[in-house]
Amino acid sequence: APAHGRPPKSAEVGRGVVDAMSFAPSIGGHPGLLRSSGGLDEQRSLQSSASFLDAFDFTAIEEMDPSLAEGHRVVYDREVPFELRVQDADIGPQEVGTLEAIRCKILALGDEQCPRHCRIELTSENDLFFHYTHSVDEHGFRDMQEQQKLMIDFPDYVSVVIKMLNSCIKEPHSYLAVFVMQRDGNARLDFIQNMEYKFVELLACNFQASPEEVVRQQITFRYNSVKSRLALMQGRLQDVQALVKVKNPSLLLQLQRGPLRLGSKR
């Protein structure tokens, strides 16, 4: 059985590579930053070299996320400390698990104030094949509501989960996120509050290990995303080098030989 009840690793992740994404940052007009001895064309050329001052725009990359294919929008995307436990059918869950930063992505479908569907995806940077999904609509939430005696309605569900995840980040000693995985692919996320004298379970969410095809799509997207971001940063580095070469060629030579030590005396 795969470790931690995770889906089996695929022998081939997928080789599809997203086409090169164009990146056209706006050019800032900082007249005091650049000095030009030539005409207007030369000044514009130097201003173009200063494009590294602009922020990166990864919107085009993020829109390729397969999680958005059904019309969902991302409302939360952060790493949260989880305690991972494995549950065997005969023995029960581990008493003590391993602490790991799990990326939690919450997606909502429909109106912001009254969503029709909510999906939570859990991934890990330590294991690219770790991918679990929690999916619930208003009908499914009623079952959760009855079983757990919840005092909230479905429109408030997303905001409550976000609040609990943030509490696990800000107050890890008081709020715990315990993720219990079974060998058959089922899993449960328990939000627990430490009241010092007792532990109180606030909310439980059922998860399912994602199918192999979904895992492959997600890994392919993450691979292409990193590759595209690297290409953008390499292009920005070339802009920096071109600007430094114009302003201070000797500094560029020093940078290319090795990084300068900050605060070093000349």
C-alpha positions in Angstrom: 0.0 0.0 0.0 1.3 3.5 -0.8 2.8 5.5 2.1 0.4 7.6 4.1 -2.6 6.3 2.2 -1.6 8.5 -0.8 -2.6 7.7 -4.4 0.0 5.5 -6.2 2.7 7.4 -8.0 2.4 7.5 -11.8 5.4 6.4 -13.8 4.9 9.3 -16.1 3.8 12.7 -15.1 3.0 14.1 -18.5 5.2 16.0 -20.9 2.8 18.7 -22.2 4.4 22.0 -21.9 2.4 25.2 -21.9 3.3 27.5 -24.8 5.6 30.4 -24.0 3.5 33.1 -22.3 4.1 36.6 -23.4 5.0 39.1 -20.7 4.7 42.8 -21.5 5.2 44.9 -18.3 4.4 48.6 -18.5 7.3 51.0 -18.8 7.6 53.4 -15.9 8.5 56.9 -16.8 11.1 57.9 -14.2 12.8 61.0 -15.7 15.2 61.4 -12.7 16.3 57.8 -12.8 17.9 57.7 -16.2 20.1 60.2 -18.0 20.3 60.1 -21.7 22.9 61.9 -23.9 21.0 61.0 -27.1 17.6 61.6 -28.4 14.1 60.5 -27.4 14.6 57.0 -29.0 17.6 56.3 -26.8 15.8 57.5 -23.7 12.9 55.2 -24.5 15.4 52.3 -25.0 16.9 52.9 -21.5 13.4 53.1 -20.0 12.5 49.8 -21.5 15.6 48.3 -19.8 14.3 49.6 -16.5 11.2 47.4 -16.8 12.6 45.2 -14.0 11.3 47.8 -11.6 7.7 46.7 -12.4 6.0 43.9 -10.5 5.7 40.4 -12.1 2.3 39.6 -13.5 1.6 35.9 -13.2 -2.1 36.2 -14.2 -1.7 34.3 -17.5 0.0 31.4 -15.8 -2.5 31.2 -13.0 -5.4 31.1 -15.4 -4.1 27.8 -16.8 -4.9 26.1 -13.4 -7.0 23.0 -14.2 -8.8 23.6 -10.9 -10.6 26.5 -12.6 -11.9 24.5 -15.5 -15.4 24.2 -14.2 -15.8 27.9 -13.5 -14.6 28.0 -9.9 -12.6 30.9 -8.5 -9.8 30.7 -5.9 -10.9 32.4 -2.7 -8.0 31.1 -0.5 -4.5 29.7 -1.2 -2.1 29.4 1.7 0.2 26.8 3.3 -1.2 25.7 6.7 0.6 23.5 9.3 -1.2 20.1 9.4 -0.6 17.1 11.5 -0.7 14.1 9.2 -1.8 10.7 10.6 -2.4 7.4 8.9 -5.3 5.2 10.0 -5.3 1.4 9.6 -8.6 -0.4 9.6 -7.6 -2.7 12.5 -5.4 -0.5 14.6 -7.0 2.9 14.2 -5.3 6.3 13.6 -1.8 7.1 14.8 -1.7 8.8 18.2 1.1 11.2 17.0 1.5 12.3 13.4 4.0 14.3 11.5 3.8 18.0 11.1 3.9 19.3 7.6 3.0 22.5 5.7 0.1 21.6 3.4 -1.1 24.0 0.7 -4.8 24.6 1.1 -6.7 25.9 -1.9 -10.4 26.8 -1.5 -12.5 27.3 -4.7 -16.0 28.6 -4.9 -18.6 28.4 -7.7 -21.3 30.9 -8.1 -22.2 34.1 -6.3 -19.7 35.3 -3.7 -22.3 35.8 -1.0 -24.2 32.6 -1.8 -21.9 30.0 -3.6 -23.5 26.9 -5.2 -20.4 24.7 -4.6 -17.2 24.6 -2.6 -14.1 22.6 -3.2 -11.0 22.4 -1.1 -7.8 21.0 -2.5 -4.8 19.9 -0.4 -1.3 19.5 -1.9 2.2 19.2 -0.6 5.6 20.5 -1.9 7.2 17.5 -0.2 5.2 15.0 -2.3 3.9 16.1 -5.7 1.6 13.1 -5.7 -0.2 14.1 -2.5 -3.6 15.5 -3.7 -6.8 15.3 -1.7 -10.2 17.0 -2.5 -13.2 18.0 -0.4 -16.2 18.8 -2.5 -19.6 19.9 -1.1 -22.7 21.7 -2.2 -25.7 22.9 -0.2 -27.3 19.5 -0.2 -24.2 17.8 1.0 -23.6 20.5 3.6 -27.0 19.7 5.2 -25.7 16.2 6.0 -22.6 17.7 7.6 -24.9 20.1 9.5 -27.0 17.4 11.0 -24.2 15.0 11.8 -21.9 17.6 13.5 -24.7 19.9 14.9 -23.3 22.9 13.0 -24.8 26.3 13.8 -23.8 27.8 10.4 -25.5 27.8 7.0 -23.8 26.9 3.7 -23.2 30.5 2.6 -21.0 30.9 5.7 -19.1 27.7 5.2 -16.2 29.0 3.1 -15.6 32.0 5.4 -15.7 29.7 8.5 -13.1 27.3 7.0 -10.9 30.2 6.0 -11.1 31.5 9.5 -10.1 28.2 11.0 -7.2 27.7 8.6 -5.9 31.2 9.5 -6.3 30.4 13.2 -4.1 27.3 12.7 -1.4 29.6 11.2 -1.6 32.4 13.7 -2.2 30.3 16.9 -0.8 26.8 16.2 -0.8 25.9 19.9 -4.5 26.7 20.3 -5.9 25.6 16.9 -4.9 22.3 15.3 -5.6 20.9 11.8 -5.3 17.1 12.0 -5.5 15.2 8.7 -6.2 11.5 9.1 -5.6 9.3 6.0 -6.9 5.8 5.4 -5.4 3.2 3.1 -8.4 3.2 0.8 -8.0 6.9 -0.2 -10.6 8.3 2.2 -9.4 11.0 4.6 -10.8 13.5 7.2 -9.6 16.9 8.3 -10.4 17.7 11.9 -10.2 21.3 13.2 -9.5 21.1 16.9 -9.2 23.8 19.6 -6.9 23.2 22.5 -8.8 24.6 25.6 -5.8 23.6 27.9 -8.0 21.3 30.0 -9.6 19.6 27.0 -9.7 19.4 23.2 -12.8 20.5 21.3 -13.5 19.4 17.8 -14.8 22.4 15.9 -15.4 21.0 12.4 -14.6 17.8 10.4 -14.4 17.7 6.6 -14.2 14.5 4.6 -11.6 14.3 1.8 -10.9 11.8 -1.0 -7.6 11.1 -2.7 -7.8 12.5 -6.2 -7.8 10.2 -9.2 -4.5 9.6 -11.0 -5.6 11.7 -14.0 -6.3 14.7 -11.8 -3.0 14.2 -10.0 -1.2 14.1 -13.4 -3.0 17.3 -14.6 -2.1 19.1 -11.4 1.6 18.1 -11.5 1.8 19.1 -15.2 0.4 22.5 -14.3 2.7 23.0 -11.4 5.7 22.0 -13.5 4.7 24.3 -16.4 4.0 27.1 -13.9 7.4 26.9 -12.3 9.0 26.7 -15.8 7.1 29.8 -17.0 7.9 31.8 -13.9 11.5 30.9 -14.3 11.5 32.2 -17.9 9.9 35.5 -16.7 12.6 35.9 -14.0 15.4 35.1 -16.4 14.1 37.7 -18.8 13.9 40.2 -15.9 17.5 39.3 -15.0 18.6 40.1 -18.5 16.9 43.5 -18.2 18.8 44.2 -15.0 22.1 43.2 -16.5 21.4 45.5 -19.5 20.6 48.4 -17.3 23.6 47.9 -15.0 25.9 47.5 -18.1 24.8 51.0 -19.3 25.0 52.7 -15.9 28.0 50.9 -14.4 29.8 48.3 -16.5 32.5 47.6 -13.8 29.7 46.7 -11.3 28.3 44.2 -13.8 31.7 42.5 -14.1 31.8 42.3 -10.3 28.3 40.8 -10.1 29.1 38.2 -12.8 32.3 37.2 -11.0 30.4 36.7 -7.7 27.9 38.3 -5.4 29.0 41.4 -3.5 29.0 41.3 0.3 26.6 43.8 1.7 28.3 46.3 4.0 31.8 45.5 2.9 34.3 48.3 2.9 36.0 49.3 -0.3 
